[in-house]
Amino acid sequence: MKIVIAPDSFKDSLSAQGVAEAIALGLAQVWPQATLIKCPMADGGEGTVESILAACEGELRRTRVRGPLGSAVDAAWGWLPHNHTAIIEMAEASGLQLVPPGQRDACISSTFGTGELIRAALDAGAQRVILAIGGSATNDGGAGAMQALGVKLLDAQGQALVPGGLALAQLARLDLSEMDLRLAQVRFDIAADVNNPLCGPHGASAIFGPQKGASPTQVQQLDQALGHFAELSAQALGKDVRDEPGSGAAGGLGFAAKAFLGAQFQAGVEVVAELVGLAEAIKGADLVITGEGRFDAQTLRGKTPFGVARIAKQHNVPVIVIAGTLGEGYQELYAHGIDSAFAVTSGPMTLEQACAQAPLLLRERACDIARVWRLSTKP
């Protein structure tokens, strides 16, 4: 019996590695002789670096950078020395979790720190940089990151713009003469599960601005400012990517990565699956178990269980989901390679209780699933 365990993290509870270990313990109670292969996963959001480093022989590095509102933060990033690849979670430098709810301000938050992480990767000799761009606190179109990499954004008086997306309304000229030359020698991949354009009713400002502190009026102002930035960027670069899927990811960091860095957009789960060798692990498996904190119709947008199921389906391996909760529309996933889904809770309990007891609940549910599976395979 070969079982691949490939879950995402359970937010505010367990890392993907912790989830995989708890499930493995439960399965081992029923199948002590089974081959259990743990492949912690992520979809480009929080935990991407940790999941990749848990499966690969990599290093966790830290760099002190400028946070979304300007204060210094220690940001972790991953380094794979065998193939000179850096894995950067922009949320480590420019993430919403770094800003208390009462201080969130989409008008002035900046991705400058993310650019500093890219620069640290260049200093390390990176030949490939994977940008995981979920969980941003920013709405600056990636302008701050580009400033950290040498792009000058100047107003009509030739002065550098202050940080933030709203300041882009004052942009008069881009100066690329001091942009880091090493960028042209590096492959950039965007890992995300967001396919919004930069501007408009489905753009970065309209869809994600409110959760970052933007009022309805500010959403309109930010959308116009990003459009202005995109227009002048297109003139300077000779290409316009504002309407491409993913340009609105991370408050427009997707736009800057595509426009200035030539980055390719990939579903985050596909990038992680490639690096951890998930497809190879699934070959010849009898069962795949995946999971996430909340499993619902939104999982179809490219979240971990959906991506894992797509790969498993290619090898005709059944997939079971263990989730913190089963939300509205989760049954839709049954048409996309998921064979069954279970919530970890066995009775009424608060979210706090479920988070605190997650390792035990996961072990119990994995054990239950293994017992049922064993019955189904008896002659």
C-alpha positions in Angstrom: 0.0 0.0 0.0 1.5 3.3 -1.1 -0.2 6.5 0.0 0.8 10.1 -0.9 -0.1 12.7 1.7 -0.2 16.2 0.0 -2.1 18.7 2.0 -1.9 22.5 2.3 -1.6 24.2 5.7 -4.6 24.7 8.0 -4.4 28.5 8.5 -3.9 29.6 12.1 -3.5 26.0 13.1 -0.9 23.8 11.4 1.7 24.1 8.7 1.3 21.8 5.7 4.2 19.7 7.1 2.3 19.4 10.4 -0.9 18.4 8.7 0.9 15.7 6.6 2.6 14.3 9.7 -0.7 14.1 11.7 -2.5 12.4 8.8 0.5 9.9 8.5 0.2 9.0 12.2 -3.5 8.2 11.8 -2.9 6.1 8.7 -0.1 4.2 10.3 -2.4 3.1 13.1 -4.3 1.0 10.5 -1.6 0.4 7.9 1.7 0.1 9.8 3.4 -1.5 6.8 2.2 1.1 4.3 4.5 3.3 2.4 3.5 6.9 3.4 5.0 9.7 1.2 4.6 13.2 2.7 4.5 16.0 0.2 3.5 19.2 2.0 1.9 21.6 -0.5 0.9 25.2 -1.0 -0.8 27.3 -3.7 1.4 30.4 -3.8 0.1 31.9 -0.6 1.3 31.6 3.0 3.4 28.6 3.6 4.8 28.2 0.1 8.4 28.6 1.1 8.0 26.3 4.1 6.3 23.6 2.0 9.0 23.6 -0.7 11.9 23.6 1.8 10.3 20.7 3.7 10.3 18.6 0.5 13.6 19.8 -1.1 17.1 20.2 0.2 17.0 23.9 0.6 17.9 26.7 3.0 15.7 29.2 4.9 17.3 32.6 4.7 16.3 35.9 6.3 16.8 39.5 5.0 15.9 42.7 6.8 13.7 44.7 4.5 11.2 47.6 4.4 7.7 46.5 5.5 4.5 47.6 3.7 4.2 50.8 5.8 8.0 51.5 5.9 9.1 49.9 9.2 11.8 47.3 9.0 10.8 43.6 9.1 12.8 40.3 9.0 11.6 38.5 5.9 12.2 34.8 5.3 12.8 33.4 1.9 13.9 30.0 0.5 17.1 29.1 -1.4 17.7 25.9 -3.4 21.4 25.9 -4.0 21.4 22.9 -6.3 19.6 24.8 -9.0 20.1 28.4 -7.9 16.5 29.0 -7.3 15.0 31.5 -4.8 11.5 31.2 -3.5 10.1 34.5 -2.3 6.7 34.9 -0.5 5.9 38.6 -1.0 3.7 38.4 2.1 6.9 38.0 4.2 7.9 41.5 3.2 4.7 43.2 2.1 1.9 41.0 3.6 -1.4 41.9 5.2 -0.4 40.0 8.3 2.3 42.6 9.0 -0.2 45.4 9.4 -2.7 45.5 12.3 -6.3 45.9 11.0 -6.6 49.5 12.2 -3.5 50.6 10.3 -4.2 49.0 6.9 -3.9 51.6 4.2 -4.0 50.5 0.5 -3.1 54.1 -0.6 0.3 54.2 1.0 1.4 50.6 1.5 4.4 49.6 -0.7 6.0 46.5 -2.2 9.5 48.0 -1.8 10.5 45.2 0.7 9.6 42.5 -1.9 11.9 44.2 -4.3 14.6 44.1 -1.7 14.1 40.3 -1.3 14.5 39.9 -5.1 17.7 41.9 -4.8 18.9 39.6 -2.0 18.2 36.6 -4.3 20.2 38.3 -7.1 23.1 38.8 -4.7 22.9 35.1 -3.9 23.3 34.2 -7.5 19.8 33.3 -8.4 19.1 32.0 -11.9 15.4 31.5 -11.2 13.1 33.4 -8.8 9.7 32.1 -7.9 7.4 34.9 -6.6 4.6 33.6 -4.4 2.3 36.6 -4.3 -0.7 35.8 -2.1 -1.6 37.7 1.0 -0.5 41.2 0.1 -1.2 44.4 2.0 -0.4 46.5 -1.0 -2.1 48.2 -4.0 0.8 49.9 -5.7 1.0 47.9 -8.9 4.4 46.5 -7.9 5.8 50.0 -8.2 7.6 49.8 -4.9 9.3 46.6 -5.8 10.5 48.1 -9.1 11.9 51.1 -7.2 13.9 48.8 -5.0 15.3 47.3 -8.2 16.5 50.6 -9.6 13.5 51.9 -11.6 13.0 55.6 -11.0 9.4 56.9 -10.8 9.4 60.6 -11.1 6.8 63.4 -10.9 6.5 66.5 -13.1 9.3 68.2 -11.0 11.6 65.2 -11.4 11.2 64.1 -7.8 10.9 60.5 -6.8 7.3 59.5 -5.9 6.5 58.7 -2.3 5.5 55.1 -1.6 2.0 53.7 -2.3 -0.5 53.3 -5.1 -2.2 56.6 -4.8 1.1 58.5 -5.5 1.2 56.9 -9.0 -1.4 59.4 -10.0 1.4 62.0 -9.9 3.8 59.9 -12.1 5.2 61.8 -15.0 8.1 59.7 -16.2 9.9 56.4 -15.7 13.7 56.2 -15.7 15.0 52.7 -16.4 18.6 53.6 -16.7 19.6 52.3 -13.3 17.4 49.1 -13.3 19.4 46.2 -12.0 21.0 44.6 -15.1 21.1 41.1 -13.5 17.3 40.9 -13.8 17.6 40.2 -17.5 19.5 37.0 -16.8 17.0 35.5 -14.4 13.8 33.5 -15.0 10.9 34.8 -13.0 7.8 32.7 -12.3 4.7 34.1 -10.5 3.0 31.5 -8.3 -0.6 32.6 -7.5 -4.2 31.5 -7.7 -5.6 34.9 -8.8 -6.2 35.7 -12.4 -7.6 39.3 -12.1 -6.5 42.0 -14.5 -4.8 45.1 -13.1 -7.7 47.6 -13.5 -11.5 47.8 -13.9 -14.4 46.2 -12.0 -12.5 43.0 -11.6 -9.1 44.6 -11.0 -6.7 44.8 -8.1 -8.2 47.9 -6.5 -11.9 47.0 -6.9 -11.7 43.4 -5.7 -8.9 43.4 -3.1 -8.6 47.1 -2.1 -11.3 47.1 0.5 -9.7 44.3 2.6 -6.6 46.4 2.6 -8.3 49.5 4.0 -9.5 51.3 0.9 -12.8 53.2 1.0 -15.1 53.2 -2.1 -13.7 56.6 -3.1 -10.1 55.4 -2.6 -10.8 52.3 -4.7 -11.7 54.5 -7.6 -8.7 56.7 -7.1 -6.3 53.7 -6.8 -7.8 52.1 -9.9 -7.2 55.3 -11.9 -3.7 55.6 -10.5 -2.8 52.1 -11.5 -4.2 52.7 -14.9 -1.9 55.7 -15.3 1.1 53.7 -14.1 0.2 51.0 -16.7 -0.1 53.5 -19.5 3.3 55.1 -18.8 4.9 51.7 -18.2 3.6 50.6 -21.6 5.2 53.6 -23.2 8.6 53.0 -21.5 8.6 49.2 -22.1 6.9 48.9 -25.4 4.3 46.4 -24.1 1.1 46.6 -22.2 0.2 43.7 -19.9 -2.5 45.4 -17.7 -5.3 43.2 -19.1 -3.5 39.9 -18.9 -4.7 37.3 -16.3 -2.9 37.7 -13.1 -1.8 41.3 -13.5 -4.1 42.3 -10.7 -2.6 39.7 -8.3 -1.1 41.1 -5.0 -2.4 44.6 -5.6 -0.8 44.7 -9.1 2.6 43.1 -8.3 1.7 40.6 -10.9 1.6 43.4 -13.4 5.0 44.7 -12.5 6.5 41.2 -12.5 5.1 40.6 -16.0 5.9 44.0 -17.5 9.3 44.7 -16.0 10.7 41.2 -15.2 9.1 39.1 -18.0 7.6 36.8 -15.4 5.5 33.9 -16.4 2.2 33.3 -14.6 1.6 29.8 -13.2 -0.9 28.4 -10.7 0.9 28.4 -7.4 0.0 24.7 -6.7 1.6 23.7 -10.1 4.8 25.5 -9.2 5.0 23.8 -5.8 4.0 20.4 -7.3 6.9 20.7 -9.8 9.5 21.6 -7.2 8.4 18.8 -4.7 8.1 16.2 -7.4 4.4 15.4 -6.7 3.7 13.8 -10.0 6.6 11.4 -9.6 5.5 10.6 -6.1 1.9 9.8 -7.2 3.0 7.3 -9.8 2.0 3.8 -8.6 0.2 5.1 -5.5 -3.0 3.5 -4.3 -4.4 6.6 -2.7 -3.7 10.3 -2.4 -4.9 12.3 0.6 -4.9 16.1 0.4 -6.6 18.9 2.4 -6.9 22.5 3.4 -8.5 24.5 6.1 -11.7 25.3 4.3 -12.8 23.1 1.3 -15.5 24.7 -0.8 -16.4 25.9 -4.3 -13.5 28.4 -4.1 -11.1 25.5 -4.2 -11.9 25.3 -7.9 -10.0 28.5 -8.4 -6.7 26.7 -8.3 -6.2 25.9 -4.6 -4.1 22.9 -3.4 -6.7 20.1 -3.4 -7.8 21.0 -6.9 -4.3 21.0 -8.2 -3.3 17.8 -6.4 -6.5 16.1 -7.8 -5.6 17.1 -11.4 -2.3 15.4 -11.1 -3.7 12.3 -9.4 -6.3 12.0 -12.1 -3.6 11.8 -14.8 -2.4 8.6 -13.0 -5.8 7.2 -12.2 -5.2 7.5 -8.4 -8.2 8.2 -6.1 -8.2 11.3 -4.0 -9.6 11.9 -0.5 -9.8 15.4 1.1 -9.5 16.0 4.8 -10.5 19.6 5.6 -11.0 21.8 8.6 -14.5 22.5 7.3 -16.6 21.6 4.3 -18.1 24.8 2.9 -20.8 25.7 0.4 -20.4 24.0 -3.0 -17.6 21.6 -2.1 -19.5 18.8 -3.9 -18.6 20.5 -7.2 -15.1 19.2 -6.7 -16.4 15.6 -7.2 -16.4 16.3 -10.9 -12.7 17.3 -10.9 -10.9 14.3 -9.5 -11.9 14.4 -5.8 -13.5 11.1 -4.8 -14.6 12.0 -1.2 -14.2 14.7 1.4 -14.3 14.7 5.2 -14.3 17.5 7.8 -12.0 16.9 10.8 -14.5 17.8 13.5 -16.5 15.0 15.0 -19.1 17.2 16.7 -19.9 20.8 17.6 -16.9 22.9 18.6 -15.6 26.4 18.2 -13.0 27.4 15.7 -10.5 28.0 18.5 -11.1 24.4 19.8 -10.7 22.9 16.3 -7.5 24.8 15.7 -6.1 23.7 19.1 -7.0 20.1 18.6 -6.1 19.9 14.9 -3.3 17.3 15.2 -5.6 14.9 17.2 -8.6 15.5 14.9 -6.5 14.9 11.8 -5.1 11.7 13.2 -8.5 10.4 14.2 -10.1 11.2 10.8 -7.2 9.7 8.9 -7.5 6.5 11.0 -11.3 6.4 10.3 -10.7 6.8 6.6 -8.1 4.0 6.6 -10.5 1.7 8.3 -13.2 2.3 5.8 -10.8 2.0 2.9 -9.5 -1.4 4.3 -13.1 -2.7 4.4 -13.7 -1.7 0.8 -10.6 -3.5 -0.4 -11.4 -6.8 1.4 -12.3 -9.7 -1.0 
